[in-house]
């Protein structure tokens, strides 16, 4: 699962801050839940990538077959 699957351009328009808006943005529960899911997916991808890197850069076994 990739992070880009959660991106929706229609939702981008509502988060733009106007010039005269001085208030701090408050996150809704929906936004917080989406951020949590994105962090979990990114963490899982980092773990998978770490496993792949360990395999890719592991020292080769000394199996010459003789």
mmCIF file as Biopython writes it, N, C-alpha, C and O atoms, coordinates in Angstrom:
data_model
#
loop_
_atom_site.group_PDB
_atom_site.id
_atom_site.type_symbol
_atom_site.label_atom_id
_atom_site.label_alt_id
_atom_site.label_comp_id
_atom_site.label_asym_id
_atom_site.label_entity_id
_atom_site.label_seq_id
_atom_site.pdbx_PDB_ins_code
_atom_site.Cartn_x
_atom_site.Cartn_y
_atom_site.Cartn_z
_atom_site.occupancy
_atom_site.B_iso_or_equiv
_atom_site.auth_seq_id
_atom_site.auth_asym_id
_atom_site.pdbx_PDB_model_num
ATOM 1   N N  . UNK A ? 1  ? 0.843   -1.162  0.000  1.0 0.0 1  A 1 
ATOM 2   C CA . UNK A ? 1  ? 0.000   0.000   0.000  1.0 0.0 1  A 1 
ATOM 3   C C  . UNK A ? 1  ? 0.896   1.235   0.000  1.0 0.0 1  A 1 
ATOM 4   O O  . UNK A ? 1  ? 1.808   1.341   0.820  1.0 0.0 1  A 1 
ATOM 5   N N  . UNK A ? 2  ? 0.647   2.141   -0.892 1.0 0.0 2  A 1 
ATOM 6   C CA . UNK A ? 2  ? 1.436   3.360   -1.019 1.0 0.0 2  A 1 
ATOM 7   C C  . UNK A ? 2  ? 0.688   4.543   -0.419 1.0 0.0 2  A 1 
ATOM 8   O O  . UNK A ? 2  ? -0.541  4.547   -0.360 1.0 0.0 2  A 1 
ATOM 9   N N  . UNK A ? 3  ? 1.428   5.529   0.016  1.0 0.0 3  A 1 
ATOM 10  C CA . UNK A ? 3  ? 0.854   6.711   0.642  1.0 0.0 3  A 1 
ATOM 11  C C  . UNK A ? 3  ? 0.007   7.489   -0.354 1.0 0.0 3  A 1 
ATOM 12  O O  . UNK A ? 3  ? -0.984  8.107   0.034  1.0 0.0 3  A 1 
ATOM 13  N N  . UNK A ? 4  ? 0.374   7.470   -1.617 1.0 0.0 4  A 1 
ATOM 14  C CA . UNK A ? 4  ? -0.342  8.260   -2.622 1.0 0.0 4  A 1 
ATOM 15  C C  . UNK A ? 4  ? -1.776  7.769   -2.830 1.0 0.0 4  A 1 
ATOM 16  O O  . UNK A ? 4  ? -2.575  8.474   -3.447 1.0 0.0 4  A 1 
ATOM 17  N N  . UNK A ? 5  ? -2.123  6.584   -2.332 1.0 0.0 5  A 1 
ATOM 18  C CA . UNK A ? 5  ? -3.481  6.084   -2.496 1.0 0.0 5  A 1 
ATOM 19  C C  . UNK A ? 5  ? -4.484  6.911   -1.704 1.0 0.0 5  A 1 
ATOM 20  O O  . UNK A ? 5  ? -5.675  6.891   -2.015 1.0 0.0 5  A 1 
ATOM 21  N N  . UNK A ? 6  ? -4.026  7.643   -0.682 1.0 0.0 6  A 1 
ATOM 22  C CA . UNK A ? 6  ? -4.913  8.430   0.152  1.0 0.0 6  A 1 
ATOM 23  C C  . UNK A ? 6  ? -5.067  9.859   -0.346 1.0 0.0 6  A 1 
ATOM 24  O O  . UNK A ? 6  ? -5.851  10.616  0.227  1.0 0.0 6  A 1 
ATOM 25  N N  . UNK A ? 7  ? -4.357  10.251  -1.379 1.0 0.0 7  A 1 
ATOM 26  C CA . UNK A ? 7  ? -4.395  11.624  -1.873 1.0 0.0 7  A 1 
ATOM 27  C C  . UNK A ? 7  ? -5.637  11.850  -2.725 1.0 0.0 7  A 1 
ATOM 28  O O  . UNK A ? 7  ? -5.921  11.091  -3.651 1.0 0.0 7  A 1 
ATOM 29  N N  . UNK A ? 8  ? -6.360  12.897  -2.396 1.0 0.0 8  A 1 
ATOM 30  C CA . UNK A ? 8  ? -7.519  13.289  -3.189 1.0 0.0 8  A 1 
ATOM 31  C C  . UNK A ? 8  ? -7.417  14.785  -3.472 1.0 0.0 8  A 1 
ATOM 32  O O  . UNK A ? 8  ? -7.491  15.590  -2.544 1.0 0.0 8  A 1 
ATOM 33  N N  . UNK A ? 9  ? -7.251  15.171  -4.736 1.0 0.0 9  A 1 
ATOM 34  C CA . UNK A ? 9  ? -7.086  16.592  -5.074 1.0 0.0 9  A 1 
ATOM 35  C C  . UNK A ? 9  ? -8.265  17.460  -4.647 1.0 0.0 9  A 1 
ATOM 36  O O  . UNK A ? 9  ? -8.083  18.642  -4.356 1.0 0.0 9  A 1 
ATOM 37  N N  . UNK A ? 10 ? -9.455  16.900  -4.606 1.0 0.0 10 A 1 
ATOM 38  C CA . UNK A ? 10 ? -10.626 17.692  -4.222 1.0 0.0 10 A 1 
ATOM 39  C C  . UNK A ? 10 ? -10.517 18.151  -2.771 1.0 0.0 10 A 1 
ATOM 40  O O  . UNK A ? 10 ? -11.028 19.214  -2.421 1.0 0.0 10 A 1 
ATOM 41  N N  . UNK A ? 11 ? -9.864  17.369  -1.931 1.0 0.0 11 A 1 
ATOM 42  C CA . UNK A ? 11 ? -9.708  17.736  -0.523 1.0 0.0 11 A 1 
ATOM 43  C C  . UNK A ? 11 ? -8.615  18.787  -0.329 1.0 0.0 11 A 1 
ATOM 44  O O  . UNK A ? 11 ? -8.577  19.433  0.718  1.0 0.0 11 A 1 
ATOM 45  N N  . UNK A ? 12 ? -7.744  18.975  -1.286 1.0 0.0 12 A 1 
ATOM 46  C CA . UNK A ? 12 ? -6.682  19.970  -1.187 1.0 0.0 12 A 1 
ATOM 47  C C  . UNK A ? 12 ? -7.234  21.393  -1.169 1.0 0.0 12 A 1 
ATOM 48  O O  . UNK A ? 12 ? -6.659  22.266  -0.519 1.0 0.0 12 A 1 
ATOM 49  N N  . UNK A ? 13 ? -8.324  21.635  -1.861 1.0 0.0 13 A 1 
ATOM 50  C CA . UNK A ? 13 ? -8.856  22.983  -1.993 1.0 0.0 13 A 1 
ATOM 51  C C  . UNK A ? 13 ? -9.361  23.523  -0.658 1.0 0.0 13 A 1 
ATOM 52  O O  . UNK A ? 13 ? -9.313  24.734  -0.443 1.0 0.0 13 A 1 
ATOM 53  N N  . UNK A ? 14 ? -9.829  22.693  0.221  1.0 0.0 14 A 1 
ATOM 54  C CA . UNK A ? 14 ? -10.381 23.147  1.489  1.0 0.0 14 A 1 
ATOM 55  C C  . UNK A ? 14 ? -9.337  23.510  2.520  1.0 0.0 14 A 1 
ATOM 56  O O  . UNK A ? 14 ? -9.659  24.169  3.508  1.0 0.0 14 A 1 
ATOM 57  N N  . UNK A ? 15 ? -8.108  23.104  2.323  1.0 0.0 15 A 1 
ATOM 58  C CA . UNK A ? 15 ? -7.082  23.352  3.328  1.0 0.0 15 A 1 
ATOM 59  C C  . UNK A ? 15 ? -6.273  24.613  3.062  1.0 0.0 15 A 1 
ATOM 60  O O  . UNK A ? 15 ? -5.372  24.939  3.834  1.0 0.0 15 A 1 
ATOM 61  N N  . UNK A ? 16 ? -6.575  25.323  1.995  1.0 0.0 16 A 1 
ATOM 62  C CA . UNK A ? 16 ? -5.829  26.542  1.685  1.0 0.0 16 A 1 
ATOM 63  C C  . UNK A ? 16 ? -6.183  27.645  2.682  1.0 0.0 16 A 1 
ATOM 64  O O  . UNK A ? 16 ? -7.354  27.871  2.985  1.0 0.0 16 A 1 
ATOM 65  N N  . UNK A ? 17 ? -5.167  28.320  3.182  1.0 0.0 17 A 1 
ATOM 66  C CA . UNK A ? 17 ? -5.358  29.395  4.139  1.0 0.0 17 A 1 
ATOM 67  C C  . UNK A ? 17 ? -5.501  30.708  3.372  1.0 0.0 17 A 1 
ATOM 68  O O  . UNK A ? 17 ? -4.721  30.999  2.465  1.0 0.0 17 A 1 
ATOM 69  N N  . UNK A ? 18 ? -6.478  31.471  3.739  1.0 0.0 18 A 1 
ATOM 70  C CA . UNK A ? 18 ? -6.705  32.750  3.079  1.0 0.0 18 A 1 
ATOM 71  C C  . UNK A ? 18 ? -5.806  33.814  3.694  1.0 0.0 18 A 1 
ATOM 72  O O  . UNK A ? 18 ? -5.275  33.630  4.790  1.0 0.0 18 A 1 
ATOM 73  N N  . UNK A ? 19 ? -5.640  34.905  2.998  1.0 0.0 19 A 1 
ATOM 74  C CA . UNK A ? 19 ? -4.756  35.998  3.418  1.0 0.0 19 A 1 
ATOM 75  C C  . UNK A ? 19 ? -5.195  36.592  4.760  1.0 0.0 19 A 1 
ATOM 76  O O  . UNK A ? 19 ? -4.354  36.896  5.605  1.0 0.0 19 A 1 
ATOM 77  N N  . UNK A ? 20 ? -6.492  36.756  4.957  1.0 0.0 20 A 1 
ATOM 78  C CA . UNK A ? 20 ? -6.978  37.403  6.162  1.0 0.0 20 A 1 
ATOM 79  C C  . UNK A ? 20 ? -7.267  36.434  7.311  1.0 0.0 20 A 1 
ATOM 80  O O  . UNK A ? 20 ? -7.739  36.870  8.361  1.0 0.0 20 A 1 
ATOM 81  N N  . UNK A ? 21 ? -7.006  35.160  7.150  1.0 0.0 21 A 1 
ATOM 82  C CA . UNK A ? 21 ? -7.270  34.170  8.193  1.0 0.0 21 A 1 
ATOM 83  C C  . UNK A ? 21 ? -6.080  34.114  9.153  1.0 0.0 21 A 1 
ATOM 84  O O  . UNK A ? 21 ? -4.983  33.713  8.763  1.0 0.0 21 A 1 
ATOM 85  N N  . UNK A ? 22 ? -6.295  34.512  10.391 1.0 0.0 22 A 1 
ATOM 86  C CA . UNK A ? 22 ? -5.203  34.553  11.378 1.0 0.0 22 A 1 
ATOM 87  C C  . UNK A ? 22 ? -5.316  33.428  12.398 1.0 0.0 22 A 1 
ATOM 88  O O  . UNK A ? 22 ? -4.440  33.272  13.248 1.0 0.0 22 A 1 
ATOM 89  N N  . UNK A ? 23 ? -6.378  32.651  12.320 1.0 0.0 23 A 1 
ATOM 90  C CA . UNK A ? 23 ? -6.565  31.578  13.293 1.0 0.0 23 A 1 
ATOM 91  C C  . UNK A ? 23 ? -5.685  30.377  12.963 1.0 0.0 23 A 1 
ATOM 92  O O  . UNK A ? 23 ? -5.339  30.138  11.806 1.0 0.0 23 A 1 
ATOM 93  N N  . UNK A ? 24 ? -5.335  29.635  13.998 1.0 0.0 24 A 1 
ATOM 94  C CA . UNK A ? 24 ? -4.563  28.411  13.821 1.0 0.0 24 A 1 
ATOM 95  C C  . UNK A ? 24 ? -5.516  27.306  13.364 1.0 0.0 24 A 1 
ATOM 96  O O  . UNK A ? 24 ? -6.634  27.186  13.866 1.0 0.0 24 A 1 
ATOM 97  N N  . UNK A ? 25 ? -5.061  26.509  12.412 1.0 0.0 25 A 1 
ATOM 98  C CA . UNK A ? 25 ? -5.878  25.422  11.885 1.0 0.0 25 A 1 
ATOM 99  C C  . UNK A ? 25 ? -6.038  24.334  12.933 1.0 0.0 25 A 1 
ATOM 100 O O  . UNK A ? 25 ? -5.059  23.919  13.553 1.0 0.0 25 A 1 
ATOM 101 N N  . UNK A ? 26 ? -7.256  23.872  13.133 1.0 0.0 26 A 1 
ATOM 102 C CA . UNK A ? 26 ? -7.515  22.765  14.051 1.0 0.0 26 A 1 
ATOM 103 C C  . UNK A ? 26 ? -7.853  21.536  13.219 1.0 0.0 26 A 1 
ATOM 104 O O  . UNK A ? 26 ? -8.691  21.580  12.318 1.0 0.0 26 A 1 
ATOM 105 N N  . UNK A ? 27 ? -7.184  20.452  13.543 1.0 0.0 27 A 1 
ATOM 106 C CA . UNK A ? 27 ? -7.411  19.216  12.811 1.0 0.0 27 A 1 
ATOM 107 C C  . UNK A ? 27 ? -8.701  18.554  13.272 1.0 0.0 27 A 1 
ATOM 108 O O  . UNK A ? 27 ? -9.041  18.565  14.455 1.0 0.0 27 A 1 
ATOM 109 N N  . UNK A ? 28 ? -9.407  17.980  12.313 1.0 0.0 28 A 1 
ATOM 110 C CA . UNK A ? 28 ? -10.596 17.206  12.649 1.0 0.0 28 A 1 
ATOM 111 C C  . UNK A ? 28 ? -10.168 15.785  12.960 1.0 0.0 28 A 1 
ATOM 112 O O  . UNK A ? 28 ? -9.037  15.392  12.674 1.0 0.0 28 A 1 
ATOM 113 N N  . UNK A ? 29 ? -11.069 15.022  13.541 1.0 0.0 29 A 1 
ATOM 114 C CA . UNK A ? 29 ? -10.753 13.625  13.856 1.0 0.0 29 A 1 
ATOM 115 C C  . UNK A ? 29 ? -10.483 12.834  12.573 1.0 0.0 29 A 1 
ATOM 116 O O  . UNK A ? 29 ? -9.650  11.928  12.563 1.0 0.0 29 A 1 
ATOM 117 N N  . UNK A ? 30 ? -11.181 13.175  11.508 1.0 0.0 30 A 1 
ATOM 118 C CA . UNK A ? 30 ? -10.966 12.506  10.225 1.0 0.0 30 A 1 
ATOM 119 C C  . UNK A ? 30 ? -9.539  12.757  9.728  1.0 0.0 30 A 1 
ATOM 120 O O  . UNK A ? 30 ? -8.865  11.836  9.265  1.0 0.0 30 A 1 
ATOM 121 N N  . UNK A ? 31 ? -9.087  14.010  9.827  1.0 0.0 31 A 1 
ATOM 122 C CA . UNK A ? 31 ? -7.727  14.352  9.389  1.0 0.0 31 A 1 
ATOM 123 C C  . UNK A ? 31 ? -6.676  13.672  10.263 1.0 0.0 31 A 1 
ATOM 124 O O  . UNK A ? 31 ? -5.669  13.176  9.758  1.0 0.0 31 A 1 
ATOM 125 N N  . UNK A ? 32 ? -6.912  13.651  11.580 1.0 0.0 32 A 1 
ATOM 126 C CA . UNK A ? 32 ? -5.965  13.000  12.485 1.0 0.0 32 A 1 
ATOM 127 C C  . UNK A ? 32 ? -5.873  11.506  12.216 1.0 0.0 32 A 1 
ATOM 128 O O  . UNK A ? 32 ? -4.788  10.926  12.259 1.0 0.0 32 A 1 
ATOM 129 N N  . UNK A ? 33 ? -7.009  10.892  11.941 1.0 0.0 33 A 1 
ATOM 130 C CA . UNK A ? 33 ? -7.017  9.462   11.651 1.0 0.0 33 A 1 
ATOM 131 C C  . UNK A ? 33 ? -6.267  9.177   10.352 1.0 0.0 33 A 1 
ATOM 132 O O  . UNK A ? 33 ? -5.531  8.195   10.262 1.0 0.0 33 A 1 
ATOM 133 N N  . UNK A ? 34 ? -6.450  10.034  9.345  1.0 0.0 34 A 1 
ATOM 134 C CA . UNK A ? 34 ? -5.752  9.856   8.079  1.0 0.0 34 A 1 
ATOM 135 C C  . UNK A ? 34 ? -4.243  10.018  8.270  1.0 0.0 34 A 1 
ATOM 136 O O  . UNK A ? 34 ? -3.465  9.260   7.691  1.0 0.0 34 A 1 
ATOM 137 N N  . UNK A ? 35 ? -3.820  11.000  9.076  1.0 0.0 35 A 1 
ATOM 138 C CA . UNK A ? 35 ? -2.394  11.190  9.362  1.0 0.0 35 A 1 
ATOM 139 C C  . UNK A ? 35 ? -1.807  9.982   10.080 1.0 0.0 35 A 1 
ATOM 140 O O  . UNK A ? 35 ? -0.681  9.575   9.797  1.0 0.0 35 A 1 
ATOM 141 N N  . UNK A ? 36 ? -2.568  9.409   11.010 1.0 0.0 36 A 1 
ATOM 142 C CA . UNK A ? 36 ? -2.101  8.221   11.735 1.0 0.0 36 A 1 
ATOM 143 C C  . UNK A ? 36 ? -1.900  7.054   10.772 1.0 0.0 36 A 1 
ATOM 144 O O  . UNK A ? 36 ? -0.905  6.333   10.854 1.0 0.0 36 A 1 
ATOM 145 N N  . UNK A ? 37 ? -2.857  6.875   9.858  1.0 0.0 37 A 1 
ATOM 146 C CA . UNK A ? 37 ? -2.745  5.787   8.882  1.0 0.0 37 A 1 
ATOM 147 C C  . UNK A ? 37 ? -1.537  5.986   7.972  1.0 0.0 37 A 1 
ATOM 148 O O  . UNK A ? 37 ? -0.827  5.031   7.657  1.0 0.0 37 A 1 
ATOM 149 N N  . UNK A ? 38 ? -1.306  7.228   7.553  1.0 0.0 38 A 1 
ATOM 150 C CA . UNK A ? 38 ? -0.159  7.523   6.685  1.0 0.0 38 A 1 
ATOM 151 C C  . UNK A ? 38 ? 1.144   7.215   7.412  1.0 0.0 38 A 1 
ATOM 152 O O  . UNK A ? 38 ? 2.063   6.642   6.828  1.0 0.0 38 A 1 
ATOM 153 N N  . UNK A ? 39 ? 1.226   7.597   8.694  1.0 0.0 39 A 1 
ATOM 154 C CA . UNK A ? 39 ? 2.438   7.312   9.480  1.0 0.0 39 A 1 
ATOM 155 C C  . UNK A ? 39 ? 2.650   5.812   9.635  1.0 0.0 39 A 1 
ATOM 156 O O  . UNK A ? 39 ? 3.782   5.337   9.539  1.0 0.0 39 A 1 
ATOM 157 N N  . UNK A ? 40 ? 1.565   5.052   9.875  1.0 0.0 40 A 1 
ATOM 158 C CA . UNK A ? 40 ? 1.692   3.607   10.015 1.0 0.0 40 A 1 
ATOM 159 C C  . UNK A ? 40 ? 2.162   2.965   8.713  1.0 0.0 40 A 1 
ATOM 160 O O  . UNK A ? 40 ? 3.002   2.065   8.731  1.0 0.0 40 A 1 
ATOM 161 N N  . UNK A ? 41 ? 1.629   3.421   7.595  1.0 0.0 41 A 1 
ATOM 162 C CA . UNK A ? 41 ? 2.029   2.876   6.295  1.0 0.0 41 A 1 
ATOM 163 C C  . UNK A ? 41 ? 3.492   3.206   6.011  1.0 0.0 41 A 1 
ATOM 164 O O  . UNK A ? 41 ? 4.243   2.352   5.541  1.0 0.0 41 A 1 
ATOM 165 N N  . UNK A ? 42 ? 3.895   4.439   6.295  1.0 0.0 42 A 1 
ATOM 166 C CA . UNK A ? 42 ? 5.282   4.833   6.066  1.0 0.0 42 A 1 
ATOM 167 C C  . UNK A ? 42 ? 6.226   4.022   6.948  1.0 0.0 42 A 1 
ATOM 168 O O  . UNK A ? 42 ? 7.310   3.638   6.508  1.0 0.0 42 A 1 
ATOM 169 N N  . UNK A ? 43 ? 5.824   3.762   8.182  1.0 0.0 43 A 1 
ATOM 170 C CA . UNK A ? 43 ? 6.647   2.965   9.092  1.0 0.0 43 A 1 
ATOM 171 C C  . UNK A ? 43 ? 6.776   1.525   8.564  1.0 0.0 43 A 1 
ATOM 172 O O  . UNK A ? 43 ? 7.862   0.946   8.595  1.0 0.0 43 A 1 
ATOM 173 N N  . UNK A ? 44 ? 5.667   0.956   8.083  1.0 0.0 44 A 1 
ATOM 174 C CA . UNK A ? 44 ? 5.698   -0.399  7.533  1.0 0.0 44 A 1 
ATOM 175 C C  . UNK A ? 44 ? 6.583   -0.451  6.287  1.0 0.0 44 A 1 
ATOM 176 O O  . UNK A ? 44 ? 7.323   -1.416  6.096  1.0 0.0 44 A 1 
ATOM 177 N N  . UNK A ? 45 ? 6.514   0.573   5.442  1.0 0.0 45 A 1 
ATOM 178 C CA . UNK A ? 45 ? 7.361   0.612   4.244  1.0 0.0 45 A 1 
ATOM 179 C C  . UNK A ? 45 ? 8.833   0.716   4.623  1.0 0.0 45 A 1 
ATOM 180 O O  . UNK A ? 45 ? 9.680   0.107   3.970  1.0 0.0 45 A 1 
ATOM 181 N N  . UNK A ? 46 ? 9.154   1.480   5.672  1.0 0.0 46 A 1 
ATOM 182 C CA . UNK A ? 46 ? 10.537  1.586   6.137  1.0 0.0 46 A 1 
ATOM 183 C C  . UNK A ? 46 ? 11.046  0.244   6.648  1.0 0.0 46 A 1 
ATOM 184 O O  . UNK A ? 46 ? 12.198  -0.115  6.402  1.0 0.0 46 A 1 
ATOM 185 N N  . UNK A ? 47 ? 10.206  -0.496  7.352  1.0 0.0 47 A 1 
ATOM 186 C CA . UNK A ? 47 ? 10.599  -1.818  7.858  1.0 0.0 47 A 1 
ATOM 187 C C  . UNK A ? 47 ? 10.859  -2.766  6.697  1.0 0.0 47 A 1 
ATOM 188 O O  . UNK A ? 47 ? 11.859  -3.484  6.687  1.0 0.0 47 A 1 
ATOM 189 N N  . UNK A ? 48 ? 9.950   -2.767  5.707  1.0 0.0 48 A 1 
ATOM 190 C CA . UNK A ? 48 ? 10.132  -3.623  4.530  1.0 0.0 48 A 1 
ATOM 191 C C  . UNK A ? 48 ? 11.408  -3.252  3.775  1.0 0.0 48 A 1 
ATOM 192 O O  . UNK A ? 48 ? 12.158  -4.128  3.345  1.0 0.0 48 A 1 
ATOM 193 N N  . UNK A ? 49 ? 11.650  -1.959  3.618  1.0 0.0 49 A 1 
ATOM 194 C CA . UNK A ? 49 ? 12.841  -1.501  2.908  1.0 0.0 49 A 1 
ATOM 195 C C  . UNK A ? 49 ? 14.102  -1.907  3.670  1.0 0.0 49 A 1 
ATOM 196 O O  . UNK A ? 49 ? 15.101  -2.294  3.063  1.0 0.0 49 A 1 
ATOM 197 N N  . UNK A ? 50 ? 14.055  -1.817  4.995  1.0 0.0 50 A 1 
ATOM 198 C CA . UNK A ? 50 ? 15.197  -2.236  5.810  1.0 0.0 50 A 1 
ATOM 199 C C  . UNK A ? 50 ? 15.514  -3.716  5.634  1.0 0.0 50 A 1 
ATOM 200 O O  . UNK A ? 50 ? 16.680  -4.101  5.554  1.0 0.0 50 A 1 
ATOM 201 N N  . UNK A ? 51 ? 14.469  -4.546  5.572  1.0 0.0 51 A 1 
ATOM 202 C CA . UNK A ? 51 ? 14.676  -5.985  5.349  1.0 0.0 51 A 1 
ATOM 203 C C  . UNK A ? 51 ? 15.294  -6.224  3.970  1.0 0.0 51 A 1 
ATOM 204 O O  . UNK A ? 51 ? 16.204  -7.039  3.824  1.0 0.0 51 A 1 
ATOM 205 N N  . UNK A ? 52 ? 14.790  -5.504  2.956  1.0 0.0 52 A 1 
ATOM 206 C CA . UNK A ? 52 ? 15.302  -5.643  1.598  1.0 0.0 52 A 1 
ATOM 207 C C  . UNK A ? 52 ? 16.764  -5.233  1.516  1.0 0.0 52 A 1 
ATOM 208 O O  . UNK A ? 52 ? 17.564  -5.896  0.856  1.0 0.0 52 A 1 
ATOM 209 N N  . UNK A ? 53 ? 17.115  -4.137  2.187  1.0 0.0 53 A 1 
ATOM 210 C CA . UNK A ? 53 ? 18.493  -3.651  2.159  1.0 0.0 53 A 1 
ATOM 211 C C  . UNK A ? 53 ? 19.426  -4.647  2.832  1.0 0.0 53 A 1 
ATOM 212 O O  . UNK A ? 53 ? 20.542  -4.863  2.360  1.0 0.0 53 A 1 
ATOM 213 N N  . UNK A ? 54 ? 18.985  -5.255  3.926  1.0 0.0 54 A 1 
ATOM 214 C CA . UNK A ? 54 ? 19.806  -6.265  4.605  1.0 0.0 54 A 1 
ATOM 215 C C  . UNK A ? 54 ? 20.089  -7.450  3.684  1.0 0.0 54 A 1 
ATOM 216 O O  . UNK A ? 54 ? 21.205  -7.971  3.653  1.0 0.0 54 A 1 
ATOM 217 N N  . UNK A ? 55 ? 19.081  -7.865  2.945  1.0 0.0 55 A 1 
ATOM 218 C CA . UNK A ? 55 ? 19.260  -8.989  2.022  1.0 0.0 55 A 1 
ATOM 219 C C  . UNK A ? 55 ? 20.152  -8.580  0.858  1.0 0.0 55 A 1 
ATOM 220 O O  . UNK A ? 55 ? 21.031  -9.339  0.450  1.0 0.0 55 A 1 
ATOM 221 N N  . UNK A ? 56 ? 19.928  -7.385  0.324  1.0 0.0 56 A 1 
ATOM 222 C CA . UNK A ? 56 ? 20.666  -6.937  -0.847 1.0 0.0 56 A 1 
ATOM 223 C C  . UNK A ? 56 ? 22.149  -6.746  -0.542 1.0 0.0 56 A 1 
ATOM 224 O O  . UNK A ? 56 ? 22.995  -7.085  -1.370 1.0 0.0 56 A 1 
ATOM 225 N N  . UNK A ? 57 ? 22.473  -6.213  0.625  1.0 0.0 57 A 1 
ATOM 226 C CA . UNK A ? 57 ? 23.863  -5.920  0.947  1.0 0.0 57 A 1 
ATOM 227 C C  . UNK A ? 57 ? 24.500  -6.933  1.893  1.0 0.0 57 A 1 
ATOM 228 O O  . UNK A ? 57 ? 25.563  -6.670  2.457  1.0 0.0 57 A 1 
ATOM 229 N N  . UNK A ? 58 ? 23.866  -8.077  2.069  1.0 0.0 58 A 1 
ATOM 230 C CA . UNK A ? 58 ? 24.432  -9.105  2.929  1.0 0.0 58 A 1 
ATOM 231 C C  . UNK A ? 58 ? 25.675  -9.694  2.258  1.0 0.0 58 A 1 
ATOM 232 O O  . UNK A ? 58 ? 25.760  -9.750  1.031  1.0 0.0 58 A 1 
ATOM 233 N N  . UNK A ? 59 ? 26.631  -10.127 3.070  1.0 0.0 59 A 1 
ATOM 234 C CA . UNK A ? 59 ? 27.821  -10.757 2.507  1.0 0.0 59 A 1 
ATOM 235 C C  . UNK A ? 59 ? 27.418  -12.085 1.902  1.0 0.0 59 A 1 
ATOM 236 O O  . UNK A ? 59 ? 26.642  -12.829 2.503  1.0 0.0 59 A 1 
ATOM 237 N N  . UNK A ? 60 ? 27.929  -12.395 0.726  1.0 0.0 60 A 1 
ATOM 238 C CA . UNK A ? 60 ? 27.537  -13.641 0.069  1.0 0.0 60 A 1 
ATOM 239 C C  . UNK A ? 60 ? 28.056  -14.849 0.860  1.0 0.0 60 A 1 
ATOM 240 O O  . UNK A ? 60 ? 29.117  -14.811 1.483  1.0 0.0 60 A 1 
ATOM 241 N N  . UNK A ? 61 ? 27.261  -15.917 0.806  1.0 0.0 61 A 1 
ATOM 242 C CA . UNK A ? 61 ? 27.658  -17.164 1.479  1.0 0.0 61 A 1 
ATOM 243 C C  . UNK A ? 61 ? 28.846  -17.768 0.738  1.0 0.0 61 A 1 
ATOM 244 O O  . UNK A ? 61 ? 29.015  -17.566 -0.465 1.0 0.0 61 A 1 
ATOM 245 N N  . UNK A ? 62 ? 29.646  -18.498 1.462  1.0 0.0 62 A 1 
ATOM 246 C CA . UNK A ? 62 ? 30.854  -19.106 0.877  1.0 0.0 62 A 1 
ATOM 247 C C  . UNK A ? 62 ? 30.528  -20.494 0.340  1.0 0.0 62 A 1 
ATOM 248 O O  . UNK A ? 62 ? 31.106  -21.490 0.776  1.0 0.0 62 A 1 
ATOM 249 N N  . UNK A ? 63 ? 29.602  -20.550 -0.606 1.0 0.0 63 A 1 
ATOM 250 C CA . UNK A ? 63 ? 29.216  -21.804 -1.256 1.0 0.0 63 A 1 
ATOM 251 C C  . UNK A ? 63 ? 29.799  -21.819 -2.664 1.0 0.0 63 A 1 
ATOM 252 O O  . UNK A ? 63 ? 29.199  -21.284 -3.596 1.0 0.0 63 A 1 
ATOM 253 N N  . UNK A ? 64 ? 30.983  -22.441 -2.817 1.0 0.0 64 A 1 
ATOM 254 C CA . UNK A ? 64 ? 31.612  -22.500 -4.132 1.0 0.0 64 A 1 
ATOM 255 C C  . UNK A ? 64 ? 31.178  -23.740 -4.895 1.0 0.0 64 A 1 
ATOM 256 O O  . UNK A ? 64 ? 31.328  -23.796 -6.116 1.0 0.0 64 A 1 
ATOM 257 N N  . UNK A ? 65 ? 30.647  -24.729 -4.203 1.0 0.0 65 A 1 
ATOM 258 C CA . UNK A ? 65 ? 30.142  -25.929 -4.858 1.0 0.0 65 A 1 
ATOM 259 C C  . UNK A ? 65 ? 31.223  -26.932 -5.249 1.0 0.0 65 A 1 
ATOM 260 O O  . UNK A ? 65 ? 30.959  -27.832 -6.047 1.0 0.0 65 A 1 
ATOM 261 N N  . UNK A ? 66 ? 32.414  -26.803 -4.714 1.0 0.0 66 A 1 
ATOM 262 C CA . UNK A ? 66 ? 33.482  -27.751 -5.050 1.0 0.0 66 A 1 
ATOM 263 C C  . UNK A ? 66 ? 33.588  -28.857 -4.074 1.0 0.0 66 A 1 
ATOM 264 O O  . UNK A ? 66 ? 34.440  -29.732 -4.223 1.0 0.0 66 A 1 
#
